[in-house]
Every structure is written in C-alpha cells, then in structure tokens.
Amino acid sequence: MTDASKNDLLAAYDDQLRGTSETADVPTSTDGPVIRVEYPSRGFVSYRSLDGLDSGEIDALIARQRDFFAAKGQAVEWKLRGHDQPADLPDRLKAAGFEPEEQETVLVAESAAVVERLQGRDMVDGITIRLVGERADVERIAAMESTVWGEDWSWLADDLVRRQASGTDVYVAEAGGEVVSAAWAVYKKGTQFTGLWGGSTLAEWRGKGIYKALVAVRAARAAELGYKYLHVDASDDSSPILQRLGFVAVTTTTPYVYTPAK
C-alpha cells in the first residue's frame, strides 16, 4: 500500500466518518464545529475540524463541552485523532481537566480485499458464529465483556439493542452454548464505511482464529451490502493482526476524558 493510497484512505475517513456521520444514530446537539452526543455511559464530542478558531476560542469550546456534561453529572470523552490541529490540542485538553486514556490505531481497508484475504477463514472448529436478535443474547454478550474486562459492562446490553434498532449487526461466537467472543458491524448510512467493533474474546479461547473469523463474516456482509471500506479503532493487540490482513494504519485516536467530581 503506497503513501498516496494511505492518504486517500485518511481523506475518505475524515470526509465520511467525522462530525455528523460519526454520530448519526444517537441524540446530539451542536456547539459551533462540535457535535455533542449523550450516550448512556458518558458524553462524547465529535468534530470534523477546528480550522478557523483561534487559541482562545478553542479553549472556550473545550471548557463548554466539559461544563455541559458536568452539569448533567456525566463524564465526557473528547476523541482526539493523531493528525488533528492545532498540534497543542492535547495540552489544551489536559489544561481543562481532560485525561488521556489508551491510544488506539485507526485502521481502514477495502471490504473486498479483506474478504479475498480471509477466504475460508470464516469458520473455526468447535465454534458457532451467528447473528443475534434476542435481548437474552446481548445480555450474555455483556456478561462475557464484563468477564474479559473485569468490570461491569451490563450497560452494553441496552447499547447493543439500540444499535440493532438502527441497523447494526451483532454476532456472537459460542462454544458448547457458552459465549466466548462477540463483535458487531456498524453500517454508516450515507457513507462507504462499515465500522467493526467488539471482538473481545475470553482468555482461554484466544489464538484459535475466532477474531479473524468474526472479521471475515462481517467483511463479507459489508461487501454484500455495498460498503467499500472497513474501519476499526484497534488496540495494540488487534492492530498487528488486522494490518497483516491488509488494513492500513491511517492515524491514531486517543480518548481524552473529563470526569466531574461527585
């Protein structure tokens, strides 16, 4: 993959997945270039660009998002991309009380290329992968995620039900009826992108090809529906796997989170 094609993928990501497209399926309000999203777990801030704002205006914009959600008793995430300007934006967020969480790598690939590369890898011996539609299934997924992360992820059940209502496909991987992994595909209407989310797997089931199988199943469905690109915000564990499958690292993303005092 050449640098030019990487730049093309980043341009498509910026043009199609940031701002209103990123938050099209949830309640929002706006403040200048910023779109504020009120998720059940915490607030979220999205934008395409801060071009045209001077330093004082950027600082005031950051403070308003912090104060908007603090007034509701909610934490808020400002999602910073590695190529965002101005370059000192991380320092400005920290000065306003936002703290960085773990950085992830933004990966993009063409759906058809991933389908070809993963041909025959959509099944794993002893594992059943299926599309879910029942509330009981997403509750089992939330319980599995709670085990993986060692904290309460029960909120995920409501989030996945909401996502399913807007067209998200949720897949579960089971072994003998036990949920061992799960992942979902978010089809971004009005764009060429499908977002691949989830993929967490119980520790004892890692390294068996389940993650790749879930990627293969979702890539095939995305291509079938006419979505040209796949997009992942990948952890350090997932990023090397996905890059070997043809995904290209186009930038990074870091959640900067402000948590109000209780």
N, C-alpha and C positions, 0 to 999 in steps of 0.2 A: 504494500500500500504506500503510495508516494505521499510526500508532504502536501502536494496540491490537493489530493483527494481527501487527506485528513482535514485540510482547511475547508473543503467543500462540505464535509460531514459536520464540522463545527458550525458553519454558517447555517446549514439546514436545521441543526439543533437549536441554535439561537433564534432563528426566524420562526420556527414552528412550535417549539416546546416551552418558550418562556413567556411570562406575562399571562394574558387571558387564557391561552391554550393550556397552560400548566394547571390551571385551577378551574377549568370549565365546568366540572361536575360537582362543585361544592359551593356553599353560600359564601359570597365575597362582598367586600366593599373596597373603595379605592381612595387613595391619597396621592395625588399627583401621579408619578410613574409607578407607584407601588400598588399592588393588589394584596389586600389582607384577607386571609382565609381563616375561618373558625372551625377547625377540626375538633372532634370530641376530646382528644388528648391534650392538644395545645394549639396556639395560634401559629400561623405560617405567613411569611412575607415573600412575595414573588415580584419580579420586575424584569423587563427586557433590557433596559439600560438606564443609567443615571446621567447620561450626557446632558449638558446644558445647565446643570446645577453647580453652584459654587460651593466652597467648603462649608460655609455657614448654613446653607440650605440643606446640604446632605446631613450635617449634624442634627439639624432640627427635624428632618424627616425620620432619622433613626430614632430620636427621642420620642416622637409622636407615636411610632409603632409600639415601642416599649410601653408607653403610658396608656395607650388604647387597650392593650391586653391586660396590663397590670390592674386597670380599673375593673376588669372582669374577674380578677383573681387568677388569670391564666398566664402560664409561660408562653413565650413566643419564639419561634425559630426564624432567623434571617438566613436564607440559603445563599451562601456566597460561592460563586464559581471562581476558579483559579485565574481566569482571564478578565474578571470584572475590573472596571475602573471606577474611581481612582485607585492607584496601587496601594494607598494607605488606608483603604476601606477597612481591613481587619483591625487596624489600630483605632479607628474611629468607633467601630462596634465595641471593642473592648472598653474604650473610654466611657461608653454609655452603659456599661454593665453586662454586655453580652459575653458569654464564654464559649470558646470553640469546642465542639465535640469531634468525634473521629472523622478524619478526611476520607472521602471515597473518590474513586476514579469514574469519570463519565465515559462510558463505552458506547459506541454506535457501530452497527453492522447492517448490511443488506440482508433482508429476510431470506431471499432465495439462495444466497451464498451459504448461509448458516444451515439451511435445510439440506443443501447438497453435501456439505461437510459432515453433517450428522446423520446421513442416510443409514438406516439400520440401527441407530443408537437410541431409538425412542422406547425401547423396552429393556427391562432388567429382570433376570431370572428371580422368581420368588416375589416380585413386586408388581402390584396392580396400580396403574395410574388412571385416574378417572376424573371427569368433570363433575363438580359437585353443585347441588342446587338447594339442599335442605339446610335449615338452621342448625340442626344437630351436627352436621359435618363441619361447619365453620366454627362451632364451639369446640369440637375436637381439635381442629387446627389451632385455635387459640391456646388450648391446653398444651399442645405439643410445643408451640412457640414459648410458652411460659417455662417449660422444662429446659428448652435449649438455652434461653437467656437468663434463667434463674431469677425471674421477676414476673410480676403479674401482668400478663398480656390478655386478660379477659376482654378488654376493650376492643380487641381486634375482631371479635365476632360481629359486633354491631357495624364496625367499619367495613368489613367484607360484605355484609348484607347490603349496606348502602352502595358499595361499589358494584355489586352484582346487579342492582336495580338500574344502574346506568350503563350496563353492558360489559362489565369486566368478567372475564372467565377465570374461575378459581379451580385449580387442580390439586388433587391430593394423591400422595403415594402411600400405599398401605402394604404391610407385610402381615399376613395372617389376621387381617382385620385391624391391626394397630397402625395409627397414623405415624409415619416415620419421616415424612417431608411434605411440604406443600409449597405451591407457588401460584402466582396469578399474572394474567396478561391484561394490561390496561390499554384499550384501543382509543387513541386520542382522536376523536372525531374532528374532521376538518383539517387533519394533518396526514402525513405519510408515516407516522410513527406508532409503534406499539411499545409500551413500557413493560419490561419484565421485572417483576417484584417478587419478594419472598425467596424461596429456595433453601431456607434453613432446614437442616436435617439432624435428627438425633445422632449423638456422637457415635454410637455403636454401628450406625448404618452409613457412615461417611466412607468415601473412597470406593464405592461399589458401582458408580455410574448413574446414580439416581438424579443428581443435579443435572448432568448432561442430558439425561432422558427428558427431564422436565423442560429444559431449554428446547430440545428437539420438537417436542409436542407443541409448545407454544409458538415456535418459529413457523412450523408447518401451518398452523391455524392462521397466524398473521398473514402469511403469504397467500393463503387461500382467500382471505378476506380483502386482499389487495393492498395491504400495508407494506410499503417498500422497505422501511427501516425498523430495526430493533434498537431499543435504548435501555441501558442498565446503569444505575448508580452502584458501582461494585465495591465491595470490601476488599482488603488486601488478600483475603483468602480466595475470593471469587475472581478477581481481576486476571491473574495469570491463566486460569482455566479458560476464561472467556476470550482472552487475547489469542490463545492457541486455537480457538475455534473461528478466528477471523475478525473478532471485534477490535475496533481501533480506539485507543485512548485519545480523546479529543480535548479534555480539560479535567479539572478536579472540582469537587463540591464539598464544602465544609459547612455543617450547621452551626451557626452562632446563636446561642440560646440565652435569653434573659428569663430568669425565674424570679418572680416577685417574692418578697419576704412575707411569711404567713403570720 
